[in-house]
Amino acid sequence: MAEFRIPDLNAADTRLAEFVFEFVQFLLDDDANLTPTGNLNSAAKQKLRGRLQELIAAETPGDASAAEAEEAEESQDDEAAEVAEEKS
């Protein structure tokens, strides 16, 4: 049986992985983003791809700073909270 090993990540990669994980959890929490079998639908996958591109670009030297990426994520979280309140 193959051994499962978690790779050693540097601080920037760990931070990026945490952002991705949080965004995937956000997408999975909304039933509108899921297929009947519980997978992400096409629109949610596209949102995830777009967010990944933003995060990767923010980590690339000369592009948007990590602070701007974090600010964008907080803004997106605020918008999501407003939408959730409207649905309630």
C-alpha positions in Angstrom: 0.0 0.0 0.0 1.3 3.4 -0.9 2.1 5.8 1.9 0.3 9.1 1.9 2.7 12.0 2.5 2.0 15.6 2.8 4.6 17.7 1.1 6.7 20.3 3.0 5.4 23.6 1.8 7.0 27.0 2.3 5.0 29.7 4.0 3.7 31.3 0.8 2.5 27.9 -0.6 0.9 27.1 2.7 -0.9 30.4 2.8 -2.1 29.9 -0.8 -3.3 26.3 0.0 -5.3 27.7 3.0 -7.0 30.4 0.8 -7.9 27.7 -1.8 -9.3 25.4 0.9 -11.3 28.2 2.5 -12.8 29.2 -0.9 -13.7 25.6 -1.8 -15.4 25.3 1.6 -17.3 28.5 0.8 -18.4 27.1 -2.5 -19.5 23.8 -1.0 -21.5 25.4 1.7 -24.0 26.8 -0.9 -26.3 24.2 -2.4 -26.7 26.4 -5.5 -23.1 25.5 -6.3 -23.6 21.8 -6.2 -24.9 19.1 -8.6 -27.4 16.6 -7.3 -24.5 14.2 -6.4 -22.7 16.9 -4.3 -20.0 17.9 -6.8 -19.3 21.5 -7.8 -21.3 22.6 -10.8 -19.8 24.3 -13.8 -20.4 27.9 -12.5 -18.7 27.0 -9.2 -15.8 25.4 -10.9 -15.4 28.5 -13.0 -15.4 30.7 -9.9 -12.8 28.4 -8.3 -10.6 28.7 -11.4 -10.9 32.5 -11.4 -10.0 32.7 -7.7 -7.0 30.4 -8.2 -5.7 32.6 -11.0 -6.2 35.7 -8.8 -4.3 34.1 -5.9 -1.5 32.8 -8.1 -1.1 36.1 -9.8 -0.9 37.8 -6.3 1.9 35.5 -5.3 3.9 36.3 -8.5 6.5 39.0 -8.1 5.6 42.2 -9.9 1.9 41.5 -9.9 -0.8 42.3 -7.3 0.5 42.1 -3.8 -0.6 39.4 -1.3 -2.3 42.2 0.7 -4.4 43.1 -2.3 -5.3 39.4 -2.7 -6.4 39.1 0.9 -8.4 42.3 0.6 -10.1 41.0 -2.4 -10.9 37.8 -0.6 -12.4 39.7 2.4 -14.5 41.7 0.0 -15.7 38.6 -1.7 -16.6 37.1 1.7 -18.5 40.2 2.6 -20.5 40.0 -0.6 -21.2 36.3 0.0 -22.5 37.1 3.5 -24.8 39.8 2.1 -26.2 37.3 -0.4 -26.7 34.8 2.3 -28.6 37.3 4.4 -30.8 38.2 1.5 -31.7 34.5 1.0 -32.7 34.2 4.7 
